[in-house]
Amino acid sequence: MFHYEFNFGWNMKRLNLGLHIVNTLLLWRLLVWLEFGSYRRLSLLTASLFAVHPVHVEAVSGIVSRADLMFALIYLISMMITVNYYYKKYLCSLTILLLSSVGVLFKETSVCIPLACIALEYTRRQWFKLTVLQQCKKLLNSRSVIYIICMILLITWRFWLNNFETPHFQQADNPIAHADSLKTRTLSQNYLYAKNIYILLEPSQLSFDWAFECIPLVKSIRDIRLLPVLTLYMFLFYAVRNHRENFLITFSLSLFVVPYLPAAGILKVGFVIAERVLYVPSMGFSFGVAIGYLKLLRVAQLRILKNTLKICLAMLMISHILRCRERAIEWLKEETLFASALTVCPNNAKVHYNIARLAQSDTKNYSKAFYHYHEAIKLYPRYEAALMNLGNLYREIGNLNSAEKYLQKAVEVAPNFATAWMNLGIVQATARHHEKALVSYQKALFYRPNYANCFYNIGNMYVEGKQYNKALSYWKQAVLLKPQLAKAWTNILTLLDSLSLFEEALNVSEEALKLHRNNSAILLVRANVLGKLARYEEAETLYKLIIVQEPSNYLCHTNLGVLYHRWNKLPLAIAQYRRAISSDSRKAITAKENLSKLISKLS
């Protein structure tokens, strides 16, 4: 299984890396076709900066970011078709609109592709140098009007797919979008624009998540963080005011702004900052940096200044390559990814939650898990997932009172949280509070009627109360809803075995093994039943099959010893009892007792 997941991860990243290389080459080719006159190295320099920017590591390393890579591919192809619009114009327009429609299936931001094509025509043909009336005539041509209409239709279609409802995001996912006052939302959103530019300028501080309190809200106009926002708008004002003389800067801004518009906070989105969203806009950023470098190189009179600029560029490229490598290594493992995020966003409750979850499930480092769960809840007291997992962690160490306390808080924060209700029921059932547990289970089923795991746990509760028929009924409902729930099949078979319903147990085990062919627990119960029916050869075959899979399965060795004992193959029985004891001497109590009795009998 590990081998499969490992190969899948690498194959996914290879494909993503291949898409990134293709996008880089397409960007280079697009800029070559645009023919920027004396700036012959502009295309190569822009593509090089784009290729090695560390912010793209998330897009290449994450499966979710495949959508951004595909959007970039379709975006660049559409732009290249626009540049070569002179031949078969109607076919080119239709192709661009079809590509935009396909792009929306990958990424909603593809709705901006027609607008980007219009902006490309506007800037590269330098229509902005015309009078306002002439610009309007140029922009309001039939092709542009069709593009705008189709873009509106694409947006409408996308909303229709979602029943014209905006997606529901929790406040913690994007605190800015849920801010109480318009002033706070406006100031904070504008600060995000500057923050995104800063991440592109200085990509040493990267995080897989920027939610919760990672970026505190800007509530006052006197907040010092608004200084870079003011600087940004001063630059934009200068660029717009002098757009006739600064064609390349105008083109750079259009490359950056248009694909960023859907994530600019105009509509509510489920993130504060997402590095993958900067993948396409960074083309415009790289273009702007390349322009700045080449202009500085051109105005530098002294040779030493030119050499200094070249050295600075080389150092920038090398530092970006090294940062890409470092970031790619961080993305190899969840542990390093979460640890890197903690250094950037120590106030992000989700980062603490993920570190705790990993420590709880993978490394079993409970002290670390406790610390980070408590930190997550301290930072965000209404974090229902952290409250639930902390409750589950307390249950694992046997502290049922604390477990119930935190699970109760989780369902108070999120009353429709079915998983938390189920886990609360498990804790209450473990504490023998069966009536309270049943109420919690029923709440879980109310919010999620087809919750197979909940039916399974209700069955567990009833079997403890020796209500076997009810237990069987709930377990059967669990496997009906979720046939892959192997532990429910095992419990059904174990109960049928204990009730001496051997024929029914064999029939059920045949059905279970169709879905779970090599499940050792199911095979073990079937082998036990066959042994009790004196079908020794069949039982022996199954026991040996389990031992091949799990050589140290003490229970299988014990039961095989019992089988040989019944079969009167006493030397083999002794050998299996001894193997059971050597596999796990602490748990193999039955094997020890049977071996002692057998040896006494033989002596």
Backbone hydrogen bonds, N-H to C=O, Kabsch-Sander energy under -0.5 kcal/mol:
donor,donor_aa,acceptor,acceptor_aa,energy
5,E,1,M,-2.5
6,F,2,F,-2.8
7,N,3,H,-2.3
8,F,4,Y,-2.6
9,G,5,E,-2.6
10,W,6,F,-2.2
11,N,7,N,-2.8
12,M,8,F,-2.5
13,K,9,G,-2.1
14,R,10,W,-2.5
15,L,11,N,-2.2
16,N,12,M,-2.3
17,L,13,K,-2.9
18,G,14,R,-2.6
19,L,15,L,-2.3
20,H,16,N,-2.3
21,I,17,L,-2.3
22,V,18,G,-2.3
23,N,19,L,-2.7
24,T,20,H,-2.2
25,L,21,I,-2.3
26,L,22,V,-2.5
27,L,23,N,-2.5
28,W,24,T,-2.3
29,R,25,L,-2.6
30,L,26,L,-2.7
31,L,27,L,-2.2
32,V,28,W,-2.0
33,W,29,R,-2.3
34,L,30,L,-1.3
35,E,31,L,-0.6
35,E,32,V,-1.1
39,Y,36,F,-2.0
40,R,38,S,-1.8
42,L,39,Y,-1.0
45,L,41,R,-2.5
46,T,42,L,-2.5
47,A,43,S,-2.4
48,S,44,L,-2.3
49,L,45,L,-2.5
50,F,46,T,-2.5
51,A,47,A,-2.4
52,V,48,S,-1.5
53,H,50,F,-0.8
56,H,53,H,-1.9
57,V,54,P,-1.8
60,V,56,H,-1.9
61,S,57,V,-2.7
62,G,58,E,-2.0
66,R,63,I,-1.4
67,A,64,V,-1.3
68,D,65,S,-0.5
69,L,65,S,-1.7
70,M,66,R,-2.5
71,F,67,A,-2.4
72,A,68,D,-2.3
73,L,69,L,-2.0
74,I,70,M,-2.5
75,Y,71,F,-2.8
76,L,72,A,-2.6
77,I,73,L,-2.2
78,S,74,I,-2.3
79,M,75,Y,-2.0
80,M,76,L,-2.4
81,I,77,I,-2.2
82,T,78,S,-1.9
83,V,79,M,-1.9
84,N,80,M,-1.6
85,Y,82,T,-1.1
87,Y,84,N,-0.8
92,C,88,K,-2.3
93,S,89,K,-2.5
94,L,90,Y,-2.5
95,T,91,L,-2.3
96,I,92,C,-2.3
97,L,93,S,-2.2
98,L,94,L,-2.4
99,L,95,T,-2.8
100,S,96,I,-2.3
101,S,97,L,-2.0
102,V,98,L,-2.4
103,G,99,L,-2.9
104,V,100,S,-1.8
105,L,101,S,-0.7
105,L,102,V,-0.9
106,F,102,V,-0.7
106,F,103,G,-1.0
107,K,103,G,-3.3
110,S,107,K,-2.0
111,V,108,E,-1.9
112,C,109,T,-1.8
113,I,110,S,-1.8
116,A,112,C,-2.5
117,C,113,I,-2.2
118,I,114,P,-1.9
119,A,115,L,-2.6
120,L,116,A,-2.3
121,E,117,C,-2.0
122,Y,118,I,-2.5
123,T,119,A,-2.4
124,R,120,L,-2.8
125,R,121,E,-1.9
126,Q,123,T,-0.7
127,W,122,Y,-1.9
128,F,122,Y,-0.7
129,K,126,Q,-1.5
130,L,127,W,-2.1
135,Q,131,T,-2.7
136,C,132,V,-2.3
137,K,133,L,-2.1
138,K,134,Q,-2.3
139,L,135,Q,-2.8
140,L,136,C,-2.6
141,N,138,K,-0.8
145,V,141,N,-2.2
146,I,142,S,-2.3
147,Y,143,R,-2.4
148,I,144,S,-2.6
149,I,145,V,-2.5
150,C,146,I,-2.8
151,M,147,Y,-2.5
152,I,148,I,-2.3
153,L,149,I,-2.3
154,L,150,C,-2.5
155,I,151,M,-2.3
156,T,152,I,-2.6
157,W,153,L,-2.8
158,R,154,L,-2.4
159,F,155,I,-2.2
160,W,156,T,-2.4
161,L,157,W,-2.1
162,N,158,R,-0.7
162,N,159,F,-0.6
163,N,160,W,-2.1
164,F,159,F,-3.7
165,E,162,N,-1.6
169,F,167,P,-0.7
173,D,170,Q,-0.9
174,N,170,Q,-1.0
177,A,174,N,-0.5
178,H,174,N,-1.0
179,A,176,I,-1.3
185,R,181,S,-2.1
186,T,182,L,-2.7
187,L,183,K,-2.7
188,S,184,T,-2.6
189,Q,185,R,-2.4
190,N,186,T,-2.1
191,Y,187,L,-1.8
192,L,188,S,-1.7
193,Y,189,Q,-1.1
194,A,190,N,-1.3
195,K,191,Y,-2.4
196,N,192,L,-2.7
197,I,193,Y,-1.8
198,Y,194,A,-2.3
199,I,195,K,-2.2
200,L,196,N,-1.8
201,L,197,I,-2.3
202,E,198,Y,-3.2
204,S,202,E,-0.6
205,Q,202,E,-0.9
206,L,204,S,-0.9
212,F,172,A,-3.2
213,E,347,N,-0.8
214,C,211,A,-1.7
219,K,217,L,-0.8
223,D,220,S,-1.5
226,L,223,D,-2.0
227,L,224,I,-1.7
229,V,225,R,-0.5
230,L,226,L,-2.5
231,T,227,L,-2.3
232,L,228,P,-2.4
233,Y,229,V,-2.3
234,M,230,L,-2.1
235,F,231,T,-2.1
236,L,232,L,-2.4
237,F,233,Y,-2.6
238,Y,234,M,-2.3
239,A,235,F,-2.7
240,V,236,L,-2.7
241,R,237,F,-2.6
242,N,238,Y,-2.0
243,H,240,V,-1.4
245,E,242,N,-0.6
246,N,242,N,-1.8
250,T,246,N,-2.2
251,F,247,F,-2.5
252,S,248,L,-2.4
253,L,249,I,-2.4
254,S,250,T,-2.1
255,L,251,F,-2.1
256,F,252,S,-1.5
257,V,253,L,-3.4
258,V,254,S,-1.5
260,Y,256,F,-0.7
260,Y,257,V,-0.6
261,L,257,V,-1.2
261,L,258,V,-0.8
263,A,260,Y,-1.5
264,A,261,L,-2.0
266,I,261,L,-0.5
277,V,274,A,-1.2
278,L,274,A,-0.6
278,L,275,E,-1.1
279,Y,276,R,-1.5
282,S,278,L,-2.0
283,M,280,V,-2.0
284,G,280,V,-0.5
284,G,281,P,-0.9
285,F,281,P,-1.5
286,S,282,S,-3.0
287,F,283,M,-2.1
288,G,284,G,-2.2
289,V,285,F,-2.4
290,A,286,S,-2.3
291,I,287,F,-2.2
292,G,288,G,-2.4
293,Y,289,V,-2.4
294,L,290,A,-2.4
295,K,291,I,-2.5
296,L,292,G,-2.2
297,L,293,Y,-2.5
298,R,294,L,-1.7
299,V,295,K,-2.3
300,A,296,L,-1.6
306,K,302,L,-1.7
307,N,303,R,-2.7
308,T,304,I,-2.1
309,L,305,L,-2.4
310,K,306,K,-2.1
311,I,307,N,-2.4
312,C,308,T,-2.5
313,L,309,L,-2.3
314,A,310,K,-2.3
315,M,311,I,-2.7
316,L,312,C,-2.4
317,M,313,L,-2.5
318,I,314,A,-2.4
319,S,315,M,-2.8
320,H,316,L,-2.3
321,I,317,M,-2.2
322,L,318,I,-2.6
323,R,319,S,-2.4
324,C,320,H,-2.5
325,R,321,I,-2.2
326,E,322,L,-2.5
327,R,323,R,-2.8
328,A,324,C,-2.7
329,I,325,R,-2.0
330,E,326,E,-1.8
331,W,327,R,-1.6
332,L,329,I,-1.1
333,K,329,I,-0.6
333,K,330,E,-0.6
337,L,333,K,-2.0
338,F,334,E,-2.9
339,A,335,E,-2.1
340,S,336,T,-2.2
341,A,337,L,-1.6
342,L,338,F,-1.8
343,T,339,A,-1.2
344,V,340,S,-0.9
345,C,341,A,-3.4
348,N,345,C,-1.7
349,A,347,N,-0.8
351,V,348,N,-0.5
352,H,348,N,-1.6
353,Y,349,A,-2.5
354,N,350,K,-2.4
355,I,351,V,-2.2
356,A,352,H,-2.4
357,R,353,Y,-2.8
358,L,354,N,-2.2
359,A,355,I,-2.3
360,Q,356,A,-2.4
361,S,357,R,-2.6
362,D,358,L,-2.3
363,T,358,L,-1.4
364,K,359,A,-0.5
365,N,359,A,-1.9
366,Y,364,K,-1.5
369,A,365,N,-2.2
370,F,366,Y,-3.0
371,Y,367,S,-2.1
372,H,368,K,-2.3
373,Y,369,A,-2.4
374,H,370,F,-2.4
375,E,371,Y,-2.0
376,A,372,H,-2.4
377,I,373,Y,-2.3
378,K,374,H,-2.3
379,L,375,E,-2.3
380,Y,376,A,-2.2
383,Y,380,Y,-1.6
384,E,382,R,-1.5
387,L,383,Y,-2.3
388,M,384,E,-2.5
389,N,385,A,-2.6
390,L,386,A,-2.4
391,G,387,L,-2.1
392,N,388,M,-2.5
393,L,389,N,-2.2
394,Y,390,L,-2.3
395,R,391,G,-1.9
396,E,392,N,-2.0
397,I,393,L,-1.3
398,G,395,R,-1.2
399,N,394,Y,-2.3
400,L,398,G,-1.5
403,A,399,N,-1.9
404,E,400,L,-2.7
405,K,401,N,-2.0
406,Y,402,S,-2.3
407,L,403,A,-2.2
408,Q,404,E,-2.4
409,K,405,K,-1.6
410,A,406,Y,-2.0
411,V,407,L,-1.9
412,E,408,Q,-1.5
413,V,409,K,-2.3
414,A,410,A,-2.4
417,F,414,A,-2.0
418,A,416,N,-1.4
421,W,417,F,-1.9
422,M,418,A,-2.4
423,N,419,T,-2.4
424,L,420,A,-2.3
425,G,421,W,-2.2
426,I,422,M,-2.1
427,V,423,N,-2.1
428,Q,424,L,-2.4
429,A,425,G,-2.7
430,T,426,I,-2.4
431,A,427,V,-1.7
432,R,429,A,-1.6
433,H,428,Q,-3.0
434,H,432,R,-1.2
437,A,433,H,-2.4
438,L,434,H,-2.5
439,V,435,E,-1.7
440,S,436,K,-2.1
441,Y,437,A,-2.7
442,Q,438,L,-2.4
443,K,439,V,-2.0
444,A,440,S,-2.1
445,L,441,Y,-2.3
446,F,442,Q,-1.8
447,Y,443,K,-1.9
448,R,444,A,-1.9
451,Y,448,R,-1.2
452,A,450,N,-1.2
454,C,451,Y,-0.5
455,F,451,Y,-1.7
456,Y,452,A,-2.3
457,N,453,N,-2.1
458,I,454,C,-2.3
459,G,455,F,-2.2
460,N,456,Y,-1.8
461,M,457,N,-1.9
462,Y,458,I,-2.3
463,V,459,G,-2.2
464,E,460,N,-1.5
465,G,461,M,-1.3
466,K,463,V,-1.2
467,Q,462,Y,-2.9
468,Y,466,K,-1.1
471,A,467,Q,-2.1
472,L,468,Y,-2.8
473,S,469,N,-2.2
474,Y,470,K,-2.4
475,W,471,A,-2.4
476,K,472,L,-2.5
477,Q,473,S,-1.7
478,A,474,Y,-1.9
479,V,475,W,-2.2
480,L,476,K,-1.7
481,L,477,Q,-1.9
482,K,478,A,-2.5
485,L,482,K,-2.2
486,A,484,Q,-1.8
488,A,485,L,-0.9
489,W,485,L,-1.3
490,T,486,A,-2.5
491,N,487,K,-2.0
492,I,488,A,-2.2
493,L,489,W,-2.4
494,T,490,T,-2.6
495,L,491,N,-2.3
496,L,492,I,-2.5
497,D,493,L,-2.4
498,S,494,T,-2.3
499,L,495,L,-1.9
500,S,497,D,-1.5
501,L,496,L,-2.8
502,F,500,S,-1.4
505,A,501,L,-2.1
506,L,502,F,-2.4
507,N,503,E,-2.1
508,V,504,E,-2.7
509,S,505,A,-2.5
510,E,506,L,-1.9
511,E,507,N,-1.6
512,A,508,V,-2.5
513,L,509,S,-2.6
514,K,510,E,-0.9
515,L,511,E,-0.7
515,L,512,A,-1.0
516,H,512,A,-2.5
519,N,516,H,-1.5
520,S,518,N,-0.6
523,L,519,N,-2.4
524,L,520,S,-2.4
525,V,521,A,-1.9
526,R,522,I,-2.2
527,A,523,L,-2.5
528,N,524,L,-2.4
529,V,525,V,-2.3
530,L,526,R,-2.5
531,G,527,A,-2.3
532,K,528,N,-1.9
533,L,529,V,-1.5
534,A,531,G,-1.5
535,R,530,L,-2.8
536,Y,534,A,-1.2
539,A,535,R,-2.1
540,E,536,Y,-3.1
541,T,537,E,-2.2
542,L,538,E,-1.8
543,Y,539,A,-2.6
544,K,540,E,-2.5
545,L,541,T,-1.8
546,I,542,L,-2.1
547,I,543,Y,-2.2
548,V,544,K,-2.0
549,Q,545,L,-1.5
550,E,546,I,-3.3
553,N,550,E,-1.8
554,Y,552,S,-1.3
557,H,553,N,-2.0
558,T,554,Y,-2.4
559,N,555,L,-2.6
560,L,556,C,-2.4
561,G,557,H,-2.1
562,V,558,T,-2.1
563,L,559,N,-2.3
564,Y,560,L,-2.5
565,H,561,G,-2.2
566,R,562,V,-2.6
567,W,563,L,-2.3
568,N,564,Y,-0.5
568,N,565,H,-0.8
569,K,564,Y,-3.1
570,L,568,N,-0.9
573,A,569,K,-2.0
574,I,570,L,-2.7
575,A,571,P,-2.1
576,Q,572,L,-2.2
577,Y,573,A,-2.5
578,R,574,I,-2.3
579,R,575,A,-2.0
580,A,576,Q,-2.2
581,I,577,Y,-2.2
582,S,578,R,-2.4
583,S,579,R,-1.7
584,D,580,A,-2.0
588,A,584,D,-2.2
589,I,587,K,-2.4
592,K,588,A,-1.6
593,E,589,I,-2.4
594,N,590,T,-2.9
595,L,591,A,-2.4
596,S,592,K,-2.3
597,K,593,E,-2.4
598,L,594,N,-2.6
599,I,595,L,-2.6
600,S,596,S,-2.1
601,K,597,K,-2.3
602,L,598,L,-2.3
603,S,599,I,-2.0
